[in-house]
Structure formats: C-alpha cells, structure tokens
Amino acid sequence: AQSVTQPDIHITVSEGASLELRCNYSYGATPYLFWYVQSPGQGLQLLLKYFSGDTLVQGIKGFEAEFKRSQSSFNLRKPSVHWSDAAEYFCAVGPPEINKLIFGAGTRLAVHP
Amino acid sequence: EAGVAQSPRYKIIEKRQSVAFWCNPISGHATLYWYQQILGQGPKLLIQFQNNGVVDDSQLPKDRFSAERLKGVDSTLKIQPAKLEDSAVYLCASSSGTATYNEQFFGPGTRLTVL
C-alpha cells in the first residue's frame, strides 16, 4: 500500500537559517509528489509538485524540493527561513492510477527570531 | 477569485448528537473532496465527488457519515450520531478535474469537538 513518512514531527530553526524537511514515500513506481503548507486556522496551500522531468522543483515562497528515486524521497528545502514560514508542512503522494492524495502526518516548523 | 468556503468554522457537540458541515467550492470546479484531519495526523480523504456523483467513498464510515452534493455545487457532510473519535478538522477541497495532477484548493476547515 502507498504511504508517506515524515520522520520529523517538530523542527525548530532560527530565522535566516536553512531548512530541510524530510519526506519518504512507499510506492512501486514514480508517483506524483506534493508539498502543502498549513498555517494556523487556514486550509492547506500547495507549495510545489513533482510529476516528471527535472528532479529539482521550485515552488512558491522560495521553497524547492528534490526528488530522489533511489531514496524514495522528496525533501523540501529553503535556504533562509522567515518568521512567517512557521506552520505545518505536509508531504503527499498521488499515485496516478487511483487519483487521490495520501498525506504524511506533517512536520510542525517553529522559527526563532 | 473566491476560494473554497466552509461553515461553520467551529462546532462543539456532545456525543450521540448530529452535526452538519457545509462547503461551497471554487466556481466551476467539478470535483469536490471532504477530508478528515485528526490532531497530529495528515488529512484523510473521506469522499470525492465529480459533479454530483460519488467517485470514491471507500473511507467514509457510512454507518454514521453521509455526504451529498446536490446540483453539483455546494456539498454537506453529516455525522449522525457523533462519537468522541470524530473530533477533528473537516476540510473541503475542490479541483477542476479528478486527475491527481489537478491542484486541489482547500477551505479553512471546520473544527469539530465532540464531548
């Protein structure tokens, strides 16, 4: 069965520091991959997605993610974190043949000034 | 462009009571989703509509949950009777198509507390 693992429940970084959020998936082929962000009291907002092609994808708000087939990973990165990035981040996998998203449990990011 | 609207934003009920949530998707979006997000977990799909037909309701607890999308626009999700474990945020999302590559746009959610 398809699954998504986000190993880090909570991460705290200082403002201006770099960030990497980990995501591993279980799926037999290359699925569609997504990162969403959820701010308090808000719905989920799509940061970026990967379907095929270049394994480094750029998203909104300065985020990027790299797909590594050999590691079944799709880690999210940002070179310099802003206080407004504090939120919960969800990785999701979308196996094309079943047309649904399977979400990880999320990583809550705190940003220290 | 208006986003996905949901109401109410918060609801507190006692177990065994019933509750209903409402969702208005983005105009023109044929596909509508209801997700359940339990604290500490990612969203889990409950039901997916294409226009007013059900595409996937495999994870909907049909003994107590029901959903409808009359006229293929607004949707309501009902729980009757509610259990303690139904405490969660219920998210509605919409997209222009059913394929996974169609971006899903999420509403702010309804936070349900069952006492």
Boltz contact constraints between the chains, C-beta under 6 A:
constraints:
  - contact:
      token1: [A, 32]
      token2: [B, 100]
      max_distance: 6.0
  - contact:
      token1: [A, 32]
      token2: [B, 101]
      max_distance: 6.0
  - contact:
      token1: [A, 42]
      token2: [B, 108]
      max_distance: 6.0
  - contact:
      token1: [A, 43]
      token2: [B, 106]
      max_distance: 6.0
  - contact:
      token1: [A, 43]
      token2: [B, 107]
      max_distance: 6.0
  - contact:
      token1: [A, 43]
      token2: [B, 108]
      max_distance: 6.0
  - contact:
      token1: [A, 43]
      token2: [B, 109]
      max_distance: 6.0
  - contact:
      token1: [A, 44]
      token2: [B, 106]
      max_distance: 6.0
  - contact:
      token1: [A, 46]
      token2: [B, 103]
      max_distance: 6.0
  - contact:
      token1: [A, 51]
      token2: [B, 101]
      max_distance: 6.0
  - contact:
      token1: [A, 90]
      token2: [B, 42]
      max_distance: 6.0
  - contact:
      token1: [A, 94]
      token2: [B, 100]
      max_distance: 6.0
  - contact:
      token1: [A, 96]
      token2: [B, 100]
      max_distance: 6.0
  - contact:
      token1: [A, 99]
      token2: [B, 98]
      max_distance: 6.0
  - contact:
      token1: [A, 99]
      token2: [B, 99]
      max_distance: 6.0
  - contact:
      token1: [A, 99]
      token2: [B, 100]
      max_distance: 6.0
  - contact:
      token1: [A, 100]
      token2: [B, 45]
      max_distance: 6.0
  - contact:
      token1: [A, 103]
      token2: [B, 42]
      max_distance: 6.0
  - contact:
      token1: [A, 103]
      token2: [B, 43]
      max_distance: 6.0
  - contact:
      token1: [A, 104]
      token2: [B, 42]
      max_distance: 6.0
  - contact:
      token1: [A, 105]
      token2: [B, 41]
      max_distance: 6.0
  - contact:
      token1: [A, 105]
      token2: [B, 42]
      max_distance: 6.0
  - contact:
      token1: [A, 106]
      token2: [B, 42]
      max_distance: 6.0
